[in-house]
Amino acid sequence: MRAAARKMELATRPKWPERHVRGVDGQPVPFHRAQEMAWESEQRIVLLSAGRQGGKTTLLPWWLNREVERHGAGDYMAATATYKLFSRKFLLEFLTVFCEILNRGRYWAGDQIIELKDPKTGRFLADNPRGQMWGRILLGSAQAAGGLESATAKAAALDEAGQDTFPLRAYEAIQGRLHIHGGRLLIGTTLYNWGWVKGSIIDVAQAGGEVSTEYVGNAEIERTINKQAGIDLIQYDSSVNPVFPEEEFERMRATMAPDEFDLFYRGRAGKPRTLIYDCYDPKVHIVPAFPIPRHWPRVVGIDPLGEYVVALWLAWDPERQQLHIYREYMELFGETTSGHARAMLQLSANEPIAAWVGGGPSERQQRADFAGAGVPLQAPPITDVWAGIARVYSLLKTFALVIHQGTCPNLEDELGRYQRKKDATGAATNVIMNKNSMHFADAIRYACAWLTGGEQTTIAYQPSIISRRY
């Protein structure tokens, strides 16, 4: 009886109007102007960089449904930053749209899959979540990036990819799933840092893109279309969304620090005051890559323990008194130590490595394991985290440390996400956000601690110390 009544209710429900999202009361709400821009865009990557409550998440399932209608049977992807976000608004939005409003999906909760009906028969094909389906939407979070590697998708929608917990490797995993079909990607996010969303999408779009500005009342939309890069960047104020009160927007403008207001209510990439390496500037510290001269000595900084084992290669230019970071390594911790060591040695073949440095004070066994595998990993001379950070900061501040373009994307991402936590008053503390996932930030700290000399009591850059160490 209940099933029959439900079927009748769905059959007699008024058709959902086009270009409408689901409002807070569950009723159709017309697209606002920024949503319309994203809907009409034909670029490969569309980024809705918006303030809080800007109506980003509500557009994602409707956009992805249109991609399904365009491209037919197959796999599609939808992911958000954390499991907490996934289990709250994100999952509810997708289930409501696909399983209730459109009545074309059913949810296999254990595998986080929305199965899509065969439109010709109006029926689901699978008997179990691993059975043959006409189409699937693979749902997930960046915290389980491994699960994003398991499909060849025709389109993807990402929610809150600008959060600190959505790393570059998760984005790259999703991009890798879209290559075969040339799949499109819609990202809706508030900005929280200067990580990969800024470096890989915003900066690229703005380098040669065509910029236009529109106003919805007093609210601003800045759009940058870079056809060559295939990016449509739409940055807009929270108050573009008609349900966001303009007086609340102005209250936040009056009470918040400008950088945070730009990030959280305007979708603009203001540099966060909580960035630890706030002196880092990609326009200055990223230099064209070139072959490292054979006579330049080098050091490798390694973080040997965590979800990933990572390493950074630094070379010393004795003439310019400058360090060059020119290579990175990152592989899952599940690989054996001997496997990691073998890969690092192969990357370093015929290079004059002066030292391999890494690991915290408690990671003696990891250093011993690497030494046994042929990489004589030694402890960094500075054990205090903030003292090590100060050495890296000094090198960046004096432009004595640069990164070769295109060689270290994960390091660049972490430098833009490496932040202090704030206390209840909004003041920065000495607690590092998501420290256990910042492996490259540790690797660069280990290497620079060795290079600048652990015995030094000053923070200032000391080229003579580096010279003596070589």
matplotlib code that plots the C-alpha trace (Angstrom):
import matplotlib.pyplot as plt

x = [0.0, 2.7, 4.7, 1.7, 0.8, 4.4, 4.4, 1.2, 2.5, 5.6, 3.6, 1.3, 3.9, 4.3, 7.3, 10.3, 10.7, 13.9, 16.7, 15.5, 17.3, 15.8, 15.2, 15.5, 11.8, 12.1, 10.4, 11.8, 13.9, 15.1, 18.8, 20.5, 22.7, 26.0, 24.3, 23.0, 26.5, 27.8, 24.8, 25.4, 29.2, 30.7, 34.2, 35.8, 36.3, 33.8, 34.7, 32.0, 34.2, 31.6, 31.0, 29.3, 25.6, 26.1, 24.0, 26.9, 26.0, 22.4, 23.5, 25.8, 23.2, 21.2, 24.4, 25.5, 22.1, 22.3, 25.7, 24.1, 21.4, 24.0, 26.4, 24.2, 25.2, 28.3, 30.0, 29.8, 31.4, 30.5, 32.8, 33.1, 35.9, 35.2, 33.0, 31.3, 30.2, 29.3, 27.0, 25.2, 24.2, 26.0, 24.5, 21.1, 21.1, 22.1, 19.6, 16.8, 17.4, 18.1, 16.0, 13.0, 12.6, 13.8, 13.0, 15.8, 18.2, 18.4, 21.1, 23.4, 24.5, 27.3, 29.1, 28.0, 26.6, 23.5, 22.3, 20.6, 17.7, 17.8, 15.8, 14.5, 12.9, 12.6, 14.1, 17.1, 19.3, 21.5, 20.7, 23.5, 25.8, 28.5, 26.1, 25.8, 24.1, 23.0, 24.7, 26.2, 27.1, 30.1, 29.9, 32.8, 35.0, 38.6, 39.5, 39.1, 41.0, 41.8, 38.1, 38.1, 40.5, 38.1, 36.2, 36.3, 33.9, 32.1, 31.7, 32.3, 31.0, 33.1, 31.8, 34.0, 37.2, 38.8, 38.9, 42.2, 41.1, 40.7, 44.3, 45.8, 46.1, 42.3, 41.7, 44.3, 42.7, 39.3, 40.9, 42.5, 39.1, 37.8, 40.6, 39.2, 35.9, 37.1, 34.7, 33.7, 34.1, 32.0, 33.5, 31.6, 33.5, 34.3, 38.0, 40.0, 43.6, 46.1, 46.3, 45.7, 42.3, 44.1, 47.3, 45.8, 42.6, 42.2, 45.8, 45.6, 42.3, 43.5, 46.7, 45.3, 41.6, 38.9, 37.4, 33.9, 32.0, 28.3, 26.2, 23.1, 22.0, 25.1, 26.5, 29.4, 30.1, 33.5, 33.9, 37.1, 36.9, 40.1, 39.2, 42.7, 42.9, 39.3, 38.4, 35.4, 36.0, 33.0, 33.8, 30.8, 29.5, 27.3, 24.6, 24.2, 22.1, 18.7, 18.1, 21.3, 20.4, 22.4, 22.4, 24.1, 26.7, 27.5, 27.6, 30.3, 32.2, 32.3, 33.3, 35.7, 39.3, 39.5, 41.4, 38.8, 35.9, 37.2, 37.7, 34.5, 31.9, 33.3, 34.9, 38.1, 41.6, 42.7, 45.9, 44.9, 46.6, 47.0, 49.3, 52.6, 54.7, 52.9, 56.0, 55.7, 54.7, 54.4, 55.1, 58.6, 59.5, 58.5, 61.2, 61.6, 62.9, 66.3, 68.8, 70.7, 74.5, 76.4, 78.6, 75.8, 75.6, 72.2, 70.3, 67.0, 64.5, 62.2, 59.1, 59.2, 56.0, 52.3, 49.6, 52.2, 56.0, 57.4, 60.7, 62.1, 65.3, 67.2, 70.3, 72.7, 73.8, 77.2, 77.4, 74.0, 73.9, 70.5, 68.7, 66.6, 63.9, 63.6, 61.9, 59.3, 58.3, 55.1, 53.9, 51.4, 52.9, 51.8, 54.8, 57.8, 60.7, 63.0, 60.6, 60.6, 64.4, 64.9, 62.7, 64.5, 67.9, 66.8, 65.6, 69.0, 71.1, 74.5, 73.6, 75.9, 73.6, 75.4, 72.8, 69.5, 67.6, 64.3, 62.0, 61.0, 62.7, 60.6, 61.1, 64.5, 63.2, 62.1, 65.6, 67.2, 64.9, 65.9, 69.6, 69.2, 67.7, 70.6, 69.4, 71.5, 68.7, 69.9, 68.0, 67.6, 69.7, 66.6, 63.9, 61.6, 59.0, 58.7, 62.5, 62.6, 59.8, 61.7, 64.6, 62.4, 60.7, 64.0, 65.1, 61.9, 61.9, 65.4, 64.6, 67.3, 64.9, 63.1, 61.0, 61.4, 58.1, 56.1, 58.3, 56.7, 52.9, 52.1, 54.7, 53.2, 49.8, 50.9, 52.7, 49.3, 47.4, 49.9, 48.1, 47.8, 44.6, 42.6, 41.4, 37.9, 38.6, 39.9, 43.6, 46.2, 47.7, 50.8, 48.8, 49.2, 46.0, 45.9, 49.6, 49.6, 48.7, 51.3, 54.1, 55.9, 55.9, 57.8, 60.2, 61.2, 61.7, 64.0, 66.2, 66.5, 67.3, 70.3, 71.3, 71.3, 73.1, 71.5, 74.1, 73.1, 71.1, 70.1, 67.3, 69.0, 70.1, 73.7, 75.2, 78.6, 77.0, 75.5, 78.9, 80.7, 78.2, 79.1]
y = [0.0, 2.4, 1.6, 2.1, 5.4, 6.6, 5.6, 7.5, 10.6, 10.7, 10.2, 13.1, 15.5, 18.6, 18.5, 20.4, 23.6, 24.1, 26.2, 25.9, 24.5, 23.2, 25.9, 25.6, 24.8, 22.1, 24.2, 25.2, 28.4, 30.0, 30.1, 33.3, 35.0, 33.2, 29.8, 30.7, 31.6, 28.2, 26.4, 28.1, 27.7, 25.2, 25.3, 22.1, 23.3, 25.6, 27.1, 28.7, 30.5, 32.1, 33.3, 31.3, 30.4, 31.4, 28.5, 26.4, 22.9, 23.2, 23.6, 20.6, 17.7, 19.5, 20.3, 16.7, 15.4, 17.5, 15.9, 12.5, 13.5, 14.7, 11.8, 8.8, 5.5, 5.3, 6.5, 10.0, 11.3, 13.7, 14.4, 16.8, 17.8, 15.7, 12.8, 15.2, 17.5, 14.4, 13.0, 16.2, 18.5, 17.1, 13.5, 14.8, 17.2, 14.5, 11.9, 14.5, 15.5, 12.1, 9.8, 11.9, 14.9, 13.3, 9.7, 8.3, 7.0, 4.7, 4.7, 1.8, 3.1, 0.6, 1.5, 5.2, 4.8, 6.3, 3.8, 5.5, 4.0, 2.9, 5.8, 3.4, 1.0, 3.2, 0.3, -0.3, -3.1, -4.2, -6.8, -5.6, -2.6, -4.4, -5.5, -4.1, -0.7, 1.6, 4.5, 5.3, 8.4, 7.5, 9.6, 10.2, 12.6, 13.8, 12.2, 8.8, 9.9, 6.2, 5.6, 8.3, 6.3, 3.6, 4.7, 6.2, 9.0, 11.2, 14.2, 15.2, 17.7, 18.8, 20.5, 22.7, 21.7, 24.9, 23.5, 22.5, 18.9, 18.7, 18.2, 18.4, 14.6, 14.1, 16.7, 15.0, 11.6, 12.9, 14.6, 11.4, 9.6, 12.2, 12.0, 9.2, 10.9, 14.5, 14.9, 18.2, 19.4, 21.8, 22.9, 24.9, 26.2, 28.9, 29.7, 28.9, 29.1, 29.7, 26.0, 24.2, 25.8, 29.2, 27.9, 25.3, 27.0, 30.7, 31.8, 29.8, 31.3, 34.8, 34.4, 35.7, 35.1, 37.6, 39.4, 40.8, 42.2, 42.2, 43.5, 42.1, 45.1, 45.9, 42.4, 41.7, 38.8, 38.8, 36.3, 35.2, 32.9, 31.4, 29.4, 28.3, 26.7, 25.6, 27.3, 29.5, 31.2, 32.7, 34.6, 36.2, 37.7, 35.8, 38.4, 37.5, 34.7, 36.5, 34.6, 36.1, 39.4, 42.3, 43.8, 40.6, 40.9, 44.5, 43.5, 40.9, 43.4, 45.8, 43.3, 40.9, 41.3, 42.1, 38.9, 36.7, 38.7, 38.3, 34.6, 33.7, 36.1, 37.2, 34.1, 36.1, 34.7, 37.1, 35.9, 34.4, 36.1, 32.6, 31.4, 30.3, 31.1, 34.4, 35.6, 32.9, 34.3, 32.0, 34.9, 35.3, 31.9, 29.8, 30.0, 28.3, 24.8, 24.0, 21.1, 21.3, 21.6, 18.5, 20.2, 21.6, 19.6, 18.4, 17.4, 15.3, 16.0, 13.0, 12.6, 8.8, 8.3, 9.1, 8.3, 9.1, 8.9, 12.1, 13.6, 16.9, 17.4, 20.7, 21.8, 24.6, 27.2, 28.3, 31.4, 32.9, 31.5, 30.1, 26.8, 25.3, 22.7, 20.7, 17.4, 15.8, 12.2, 11.0, 7.5, 5.7, 4.5, 1.0, 0.5, -1.1, 1.0, -0.7, 0.1, 3.8, 3.8, 2.1, 4.7, 7.6, 6.2, 5.8, 9.4, 10.5, 8.4, 10.1, 13.1, 14.3, 13.9, 15.5, 14.3, 12.5, 14.1, 13.4, 12.2, 13.5, 12.7, 9.6, 8.2, 6.5, 3.1, 4.6, 6.2, 2.8, 1.1, 3.6, 3.2, -0.6, -0.1, 2.0, 5.6, 6.8, 8.9, 11.1, 13.1, 16.8, 19.0, 21.0, 19.1, 22.1, 22.5, 26.3, 26.7, 24.7, 26.7, 29.8, 28.6, 27.9, 31.3, 33.1, 31.4, 32.3, 35.8, 36.5, 34.8, 32.3, 29.4, 28.9, 26.1, 24.9, 25.4, 22.3, 20.0, 20.2, 20.7, 19.1, 21.2, 24.3, 23.2, 22.7, 26.0, 27.6, 25.5, 25.5, 27.6, 28.2, 27.5, 30.3, 30.5, 31.4, 35.1, 34.7, 35.2, 32.9, 30.2, 28.1, 25.0, 24.0, 23.1, 19.5, 19.1, 15.3, 15.6, 18.3, 15.9, 18.2, 21.0, 18.6, 17.5, 21.0, 21.9, 18.9, 19.7, 23.4, 22.7, 20.6, 23.2, 26.2, 24.5, 23.2, 24.8, 28.3, 30.4, 33.0, 32.6, 34.7, 33.1, 32.0, 31.1, 30.4, 27.7, 26.0, 26.3, 24.7, 21.8, 21.0]
z = [0.0, 1.0, -2.2, -4.4, -2.7, -3.1, -6.8, -7.3, -5.5, -7.6, -10.8, -10.0, -8.6, -10.8, -13.0, -11.6, -13.5, -15.5, -14.1, -10.5, -7.5, -4.3, -1.7, 2.1, 2.2, -0.5, -3.1, -6.5, -6.5, -9.8, -10.5, -9.4, -11.9, -10.9, -11.1, -14.5, -15.6, -14.5, -16.1, -19.5, -19.5, -22.0, -20.6, -19.4, -15.8, -14.2, -10.8, -8.6, -6.1, -3.8, -0.3, 2.3, 1.6, -2.0, -3.4, -4.6, -3.3, -4.5, -8.1, -8.2, -8.6, -11.2, -13.3, -13.0, -14.0, -17.2, -17.9, -17.5, -20.0, -22.4, -22.2, -21.3, -19.7, -17.6, -14.5, -13.0, -9.8, -7.0, -4.0, -1.1, 1.2, 4.3, 5.5, 7.9, 5.0, 2.9, 5.5, 6.2, 3.3, 0.3, 0.4, 1.3, -1.7, -4.2, -2.8, -2.8, -6.4, -8.0, -5.9, -5.0, -7.3, -10.5, -9.4, -11.5, -8.8, -5.9, -3.2, -2.4, 1.0, 1.7, -1.5, -1.6, -5.1, -6.7, -9.4, -12.3, -14.2, -17.8, -19.4, -22.1, -19.7, -16.6, -14.6, -12.4, -13.7, -10.8, -8.2, -5.9, -5.7, -7.8, -10.5, -14.0, -14.0, -16.7, -14.9, -11.6, -9.5, -7.4, -4.2, -1.9, 0.1, -0.3, 3.0, 1.2, -2.0, -2.8, -3.5, -6.2, -8.3, -9.2, -12.3, -15.8, -15.4, -17.9, -15.5, -11.9, -9.4, -6.4, -3.3, -1.0, -2.8, -1.4, 2.1, 3.7, 3.9, 0.0, -1.1, -4.6, -4.8, -4.5, -7.2, -9.5, -8.8, -10.0, -13.0, -13.9, -14.0, -16.5, -19.1, -21.3, -22.0, -21.8, -18.9, -17.6, -14.0, -11.8, -8.6, -6.0, -3.1, -0.6, -0.4, 2.8, 1.7, -1.1, -2.1, -5.4, -6.2, -6.4, -8.0, -10.5, -11.4, -10.3, -11.3, -14.5, -15.5, -14.7, -16.8, -20.1, -19.4, -20.4, -17.4, -17.0, -14.1, -13.4, -10.5, -9.0, -6.9, -4.9, -5.2, -7.5, -9.9, -11.5, -14.3, -16.0, -19.1, -20.3, -23.4, -24.0, -20.6, -20.7, -17.4, -16.5, -13.2, -11.5, -8.3, -6.5, -3.3, -1.0, -1.4, -5.1, -3.7, -3.1, 0.2, 1.7, 3.4, 2.2, 5.7, 6.9, 4.1, 5.1, 8.8, 8.0, 5.9, 8.8, 11.5, 9.7, 8.7, 5.0, 4.0, 5.7, 4.3, 0.8, 1.3, 3.1, 1.7, -1.7, -3.1, -3.7, -3.0, -0.3, 1.5, 4.9, 7.9, 9.4, 6.6, 8.2, 5.2, 4.5, 2.7, 0.1, -3.3, -6.3, -8.6, -7.1, -5.6, -8.6, -11.3, -14.7, -14.4, -15.9, -15.6, -12.3, -13.0, -12.1, -9.6, -7.5, -4.2, -3.1, 0.0, 0.2, 2.9, 3.7, 5.8, 6.3, 8.3, 7.6, 5.0, 2.4, 2.3, 0.7, -0.3, -1.7, -3.5, -2.9, -4.9, -3.8, -6.3, -4.9, -7.2, -6.4, -2.8, -3.5, -2.9, -5.7, -5.0, -8.2, -7.5, -5.2, -4.4, -2.9, -2.6, -0.2, 3.1, 2.2, 0.0, 1.7, 3.0, 0.6, -2.2, -1.3, -0.9, -4.2, -6.0, -4.3, -5.2, -8.8, -9.0, -7.6, -9.9, -10.7, -8.4, -5.7, -2.6, 0.4, 2.9, 3.3, 6.2, 7.8, 10.5, 13.9, 17.2, 17.7, 14.2, 14.9, 13.6, 10.3, 9.8, 10.6, 8.1, 5.4, 6.2, 6.0, 2.5, 1.3, 2.1, 5.1, 6.6, 9.4, 12.0, 11.4, 13.7, 14.9, 16.6, 17.6, 14.9, 15.1, 15.1, 11.9, 10.4, 11.2, 9.1, 6.1, 6.5, 6.6, 3.3, 1.6, 3.0, 1.6, -1.7, -1.0, -1.6, -4.9, -6.5, -10.1, -12.0, -12.6, -10.5, -7.0, -7.3, -3.9, -2.1, -3.7, -2.6, 1.0, 1.2, 0.4, 3.0, 5.8, 8.4, 12.2, 13.9, 15.4, 19.0, 20.1, 19.7, 16.1, 17.0, 15.4, 17.7, 17.5, 16.6, 13.0, 11.1, 9.8, 10.7, 10.3, 6.6, 5.8, 4.8, 2.4, 4.9, 7.2, 4.5, 3.6, 7.3, 7.8, 4.8, 5.6, 9.2, 8.1, 5.4, 7.8, 10.6, 13.7, 15.9, 14.9, 17.4, 14.9, 12.3, 9.7, 6.5, 6.7, 3.3, 4.9, 7.0, 3.9, 2.2, 5.1, 5.2, 1.6]

ax = plt.figure().add_subplot(projection="3d")
ax.plot(x, y, z, "-o")
ax.set_aspect("equal")
plt.show()
